[in-house]
Amino acid sequence: MVKGQMSNDKGFSHGGTLWGLVNDFKDFINGDDEAYHNNGYGGLYCPHWGYPEEDMAAIQKYAIELGYLKS
């Protein structure tokens, strides 16, 4: 395995960022109101998602509306 690569059987690629986000969502859905960033990744404020800034702003705004991110 390459250093830094996530080992899992769910089809996620190497970095683990999306895997962490999905697991944070799982925790949030199951009642953990402080689930943001539980699973060791840069979070939705991280600049490494690869989406345009305006798209990330829309995602962050929606996550705040859902109560997932705190404003």
N, C-alpha and C positions, 0 to 999 in steps of 0.2 A: 504494500500500500504506500502511496506517495505521502510524504509528510504533510499534515494538515488536511488530508482527505478524510471525509466522514465515511464510516463503514456502516451501512444499513442495507436493509433488503426492501426498501420502499421505492427505489428508483430515483432518489435524489442524487444530484451530481456532487462533485467533490467539495466545494466550499463550505456547505452546511448552512449558509445564510437562510435560504428558503426553508430548509428543514427546521431551523430554529424558530422562524416566524410561524410556521404551521403549528409547531408545538406550543408556542406562546398563545396562539389563537385557541388551541384545544384547552389550555389551562384557563383562559379567559371565559370561554363558553361554559366550562365546568365550575365557574363561580369565583375564580381568582381575579379580583379586580385590580391587582397589582402584577398581572402576568407579563406586562411589557418588559422585554429583555431578560426573561427568566432563563432562556436557553442559549445564552452565550453567542450573540451575534451583534452587529452594529445597530440594529433597530431600524425603524422606519425613517429616522432622521439621518441615517448613514448616507453619505454621498456616493456609495459604490453600487447602487442598484442598477445603474445603466439606463434609467429612464430620464426623459427631459425634466428639467426643474419644475415646470408648470404641472406636469403629470404627477410628480412626487408631492407637490403642494396639494393637489386635489386628493390624493390618497391619504395624506396626513390629515387633511380637513375632515374627510369621511371617518377616519379612525378616531378622531376627537369627538365627532358627532355620536359615534357608537359607544363612546366611553372607554375605548381601548387605550388611546393616548390621552394624557392629561395636557390641557392647554397651558 
